[in-house]
Amino acid sequence: MRLLLVEDERPLAAALDDALREAGWVVDLTEDGREGLRRGVAGQYDVIVLDIMLPGMNGYDVLKHLRDNKVWTPVLMLTAKDGEFDQTDAFELGADDYVTKPFSTPVLLARLQALARRGAPERPVAMTAGGLSLDPTTRRVTREGKEIQLTAREYALLHHLMRRAGQVQSKAEILENVWDSDYPGADNVVEVYIGYLRRKIDTPFETKVIETVRGMGYRLNPLQTTAAP
């Protein structure tokens, strides 16, 4: 099995390289994010191990560009960052697993074996609503052929609404699914992000797809034609 290891901590990279080779892996090692991206796109790997903090290009951007280039190889993110939102961002960008440092080498090897057995997942089908399209793997959002750049939270909100197109979603439901049930802030954050999303996917176009249902919540309605409130 062939593995691409993108890690700039030299002692850790050398130790991992030795352990992987001893376990029977063929390893390509690089310390630079841009070089990791080049190899990931050009090569045929069973698994990619990708650090987040890298010179040249950080691991999040490497992962995003891999998925944009339709590289579906399983990716395990390896990092000293263990914040909740760091992990969320990694999975939203298309990571298959996430391990924080320090870690157990035997456990890491077992997880890599599991990813290799699983293989590259099939590309999820893009969701569409009217002229709006969202690709869950590449995170690419377009409307009427025009690409729309969203932040991670805006993307998560749109993804939630599109999965439930035509259904009214209360603020509480959106908070639980796009943030989480333990979010400590006020629920007006939903209104704020609905506003952000509208400015990007509704305002530049003639028809409006995000509808406010007074007293109930919001609905993504591809048949909505009036101006968004």
Salt bridges, closest charged atoms under 4 A:
GLU7 OE1 - LYS101 NZ 3.23
GLU9 OE2 - LYS101 NZ 2.88
ASP17 OD1 - ARG21 NE 2.71
ASP28 OD2 - ARG2 NH2 2.69
GLU31 OE2 - ARG10 NE 2.91
GLU35 OE2 - ARG38 NH2 2.73
GLU35 OE2 - ARG39 NE 2.88
ASP51 OD2 - LYS101 NZ 3.46
ASP68 OD2 - LYS64 NZ 2.90
ASP86 OD1 - LYS81 NZ 3.49
GLU92 OE1 - ARG139 NH1 3.70
ASP96 OD2 - ARG67 NH2 3.05
ASP97 OD1 - ARG111 NH2 2.75
ASP135 OD2 - ARG123 NH2 2.10
GLU147 OE1 - ARG140 NE 3.24
GLU154 OE1 - LYS200 NZ 2.73
GLU191 OE2 - LYS171 NZ 2.23
ASP202 OD1 - ARG143 NH1 3.24
GLU211 OE2 - ARG219 NH2 3.19
